[in-house]
Amino acid sequence: TTLTTTLTTTKTTCRRLVFGGRGGQKSSGFMMASSKSFTFTSKCSSLFQNGMDSARRRRRRQRRQSVQHHQASLETTKRDDEEEEEEAKKVEENDDDDDVVSFRPCIDIHRGRVKQIVGSSLRDEKSVEEETPKTNFETDVKSSEFAKMYQRDQIFGGHAILLSKDEETKRAAIEATRAFPGGLQIGGGVTPETAAEYLDNDASHVIVTSYVFHDGKLDEERLEKLLNVVGKKRLVLDLSCRRDANDGNKYKVVTDRWQKWTDLVVDKETLERLSEKCDEFLVHGVDVEGKKMGLDLDLVELLGKYCTIPVTYAGGARSIEDLELVKSYGQNRVDVTIGSALDCFGGNLKYKDVIDWHNKQRRT
């Protein structure tokens, strides 16, 4: 602005020197001065013009850089959005869909070691060392290695179960959940005091049975206390059950290592009522679990008919044909766990074949 004002003043002065004031008559006495003044003016004009051109180029360059930066930001945002969308798709695929059956893996831990046992053979003794459940398989492979295998294959929603009440077993279970953050549920002796610790160590849910039952009855007060600690979305209720021959062969929940009967019947009313209190159900068919003797299809059918939230059935599965039976009898609503029958746990059913079956459900 200052340069423009100076140039304007200089041009006016030069005109007056050349044309002799306002009348337009040339003044020869000042021709030399006017010539020098015009030379100065031309140089100033040239400098001014160069400065303006430089400023324009600088502004254009800044605009180009701004546009390029904006485009780069848009591309980054687009990539971020695409990555978030892809992640959301993965989460959605991993979520339990009522119309897609999933394989749910397991890691059962007893005295710090991964084992497969006949669950109904487990008994409370004076010490952990005296416990001698019927064992189908045990290994020195760490629980965390099985968890990493499930993570590699993107098999979510499995469960790590503490079969004994000792620090070694607790530590092994936590190692598993840490190895597959958010991919495993954890159960076995869970209380409000221990639940928070398991969730803080990357378990997606806690699985609860015995704590919410007292004297053979569902303890609503304890259930509410647990809900206040973990919330509905991170709670799985274990309704493992067996037929009660003394009460019309009804399925009744058994607790405390399946040694104690309760009066809670697994039926439409129970499943509908408790679905308001938890995110999922886990149901072992206790009469067949760990025995590799086939499925409890009546139980699977009952769960498929009345469960309105995700439910996992465990017990007796030993082949791909059994998985298809769960899919059929469970009306595509019941997920399935296989333990002792898998080759990674000493059985004959190839783990890879089960993973292929699991993935096929998602493609179809």
N, C-alpha and C positions, 0 to 999 in steps of 0.2 A: 504493500500500500504506500509506504514512504517513497519507494523508488518511482512509482507511477506519478505521485504528486510532484516530485522533483522534475521528472521528464516533462510533464505538462507545463510547469512554470518556465523551464528552459526553452521549450518550443515557443511559448508566447513571447518571451524576451527576444528570441532570435528573429521572429517575424517583425517585431517593432524595429529592430536594428536594420533589417533588410529593406522593409517597405516604408520606414519613416513614420512610424506611429499608425494611427487608425485610418488615415486617408489613403493609404496604399501607394504613396509616392516613395520610390526607391531613394535611399540615402547612400550615395557613392562613398562617402567618408567612412562608412562603417562596413563596406563590403568585405574587407579582410577579416574583421571581427566576426561578421555573420558567417563567413565561410568556415572559420575555426569552430564557431558555435555549432554549425550544422554537422561538422565532423565529429565533435564531441557528442552531439545528440544522437547521431547515427550509431556511434559506438555504444552509447548507453542503451539505445533501442535494441541493438544487437545483443548486448549483454542481457537486457531484460527479456528479450524473446528467447534467448538460450536458456535463461533461468526458468521461464514459463514452460518451455518444451521439456526441460529436465524434470520439472515438477509434475507435468502431465505423465511423462514416462514412469516416474516414481509411483504416481497414483495408480497408473495402469498395472504396474508390476505388483503393487500392494493388493489391487483388486484380484489379479490373477492368483496371487498367493492365497488371498482370502478364499477365493472360489475353490482352489486346489485343497486348501485345508478343510473347507466345508465338505467337499466331495470325499476327502479322506475320512472325515468324521462320519459322514453318512455310510461309507463302506464299512468302517469299523463298527458303527451301530448296527448295520445290516448283518455283519458277521456275528456280532454279539447276540442279536435277535435270533439268527439262525441257530447259533449254538444253544441258546436258551430253549428254543423250540425243540431242537433235537433232544436236549436233556429232558424237557417236559414229556416228549414222546417216550423216552426210555422209562421215565418214572411211571407214565401212564401204562406202558406195557408191563411194567413190573408190579403195578397195582393188581390186586386180585379182582378180576372181572367175573361177574356172575355167569357170563357165557363162555368163559375159557377156563379149562381145567389146568391146574399147575402141579408139577412135581415139587414137593416141599422136602428138602434134605434135612438130615438130623446129625447131631453130634452128641452122643450119650457118653457121659463121663462118670466113672466110678473110681474112687481113690486116685484121682489125678490122671487116669488113663482112659483113652477112648475105648469103649466096649460096646458090644451088642449082647443084651441079656434077655432072658424071659422075664418080663416085668413083674408078673405075678409071683415069681419066685423070690423076690426081694423082701427081706424081713428085717425089722428093727432088732438089733442086738445091743449088748452092753457097750460095745465099741465097734468102730468102723472095721477094724481088723478082723473081727469075728463074723462079719457079713460074708456069706458065701452064696450069692445068687447063681442060678444056672446061667453060664456064660457061653454064648455062641461064638464070640469073637472078641479078641483084644489085641492091641497093637502098641508099639513104642512110638508110632508116628504122632506128632503133637496135634492137639486139637486145632491149633492155628493153621496147620497145613491143610486140613480138611476145609477150613473156612476159606482159605485162599483158593482152593480148587473150586468151591461154589462161587466165589467172587469172579474167578476167571470165566466161568460158564454163565455168569449173570443169572444165577438161580437164587432169587430172593425169598424171604419169608420162612426160611428153615428155622429149626430150633436147637439150641444147645441146652441139654438137660443135665442138671446136677443130680446124680443118682445116689450120692453119699454126702454126709454132712461133715466135710473136712476142708481145711484150707487149701490143700492141693487141688481138690476138685473145683473149688471156687476160683482159684487162680487160673486153672486151665480153661474154665468157661469164659472168664474175662479176656484171656488171651485170644480166644476164638472170636469174640465180638469185636475186639480191637482190630483183628486182622481183616474183618469184613464189616466196616462201619455201616450201620443201618441195614445190614443184610440178614441179621440173625436175631431171633427172639431168644429169651433166656428164661428158664423155669427150673423149679426144684427148691422147695422151702422158701419161696419168696414171701416177704412181709413188707409192710410199709417202710420199715427201717432199712431193708436191703434193696428194695426196688429202686430207690433213687441212685444208689451206687451203681447198679447194673446199667441203668439208663445213661448215667454219666460216662460209662465205659462203652458207649456206642451200641448197646442193644437197641433194636428198634421197638421192642415191646417186652413186657414181663408177662410170664404165664403163671397163673395162680389157680390152685385148687384148695389144698388143705387149709390154708389160712382163713378162707371165707366160709368154712364149715366148722360147726361146733356142736358136739353131742349129736352128730348125725343129721344136723339140720343146717340149711343155708343161713348164715349169720349176716343179715342185711346191714347191721351196724358196722361190722368189720368191712363189708364190701364198700360201703360209703366212705369209710376211713381211707381205704386203699385208693378209691377213686379221687379223693381229695389230694392225694399225694402224686399219683401218676396221670390222672385224667383218663377219660373213656378211650381216647384215640390211641393210647399206648398200653392198653390192657387186653390180654387174651385170657379168657376163662377156659380152664381145662375141665371138660365135662366127661372125662373118661368113665366108662360105665360097663356094666355087665348085666345079664339077665338075672332077675330074682325069681327063682323057681317057686318060692313061697308066696309070691304076689303076682300070679298070672303071667310070669315070664316078662314082666315089664323091665325096661332098661333103667337101672338106677345108678346114680353117680357113686363111685367108690373113691375114697381118699386115703391119705397116709400110706403111700406106696401100695395102694389098692387093697389094703388089708381091712379097711373099715367101710361098712355100708352106710349110706345116708338114705333119707327118705325122699330125696329129690328124684323124681321120675323125669327121664329125658323124653319129652313129648312136645307137641305143638305149643301148648301153653307155656311151658318152661322156656323153650327156645325163643318164643316171641317176647316174653317178659325180660329175659336176661340180655337179649340183643340190644336193649336200651342202656345196658350197663357196661358194654365192652365193645371192642373193635372187631374181634374175631373169636371163634371157638376152636379149641383143639380137642378132638375126641378120639381116644384110643378104644378100640374094641378089645377089652381086657381078656375076653374069653379066647381070643385067637392071637393076640399081640405077641410077637417074638417066636411064635411056634411054626411059622412057615407052613401053615395048614390051610391057607385060603382065607378069603374075606368073610366078614360078617355083613352080607349083602342086605339083610333086613335093616341093619343099623345105617348103612350107607343110604338106603332108600328113604329112611325116615329123615335123615339129615338133609337130603336133597329136596325133600318135599316141604319141609317146614323152616329151614334156615333162611333168614333174610339178610344175613351178613356173611362175610367169608368164613368158611369152616374147613378145617383140615381133618381128614380121617387117617388113622394109623392102625395097622393091624392086619397081618396075614398076606399082604401083597407080595407076590413072588415072580411075576411075569408081566410082559407087555399086555397080554390078554387080560390080566387082572386090572391093569390101569384102564383098559377100555371098559371093563365092567363097572369100575367106579364112575367113569365118565357117563355111562349109560344109566345105571341105577341112581346115580346122584343128580341126574338131569343137568349135567354140565355146571353144577353149582358146588361140587365137593372136590377140594384138592386132596392130594394123597401123598403120604409119606411111605418110603420104603427104607428099611434098615438092614436086617440080617440077610436078606436075599441078594443084596448088591455084592458084586465082586470086590469092591473096595472094602467091604466088611466081611469078606470070606465066603460070600454066596456065589451063585451061578449066574445071576442076572447082571449083564454088563451095564455098568454105570453109563457108558457112552450111549448105549441104546436107549436108556431112560432119558438122557438129555436130548437125544434126537426126537424122541416122542414128545417131550415137553415143548421143544421148539416148533414141532409140526403143528401143535395145537394153536400156536399163535399165527402161523401162516394160513391156516384154514379157517 
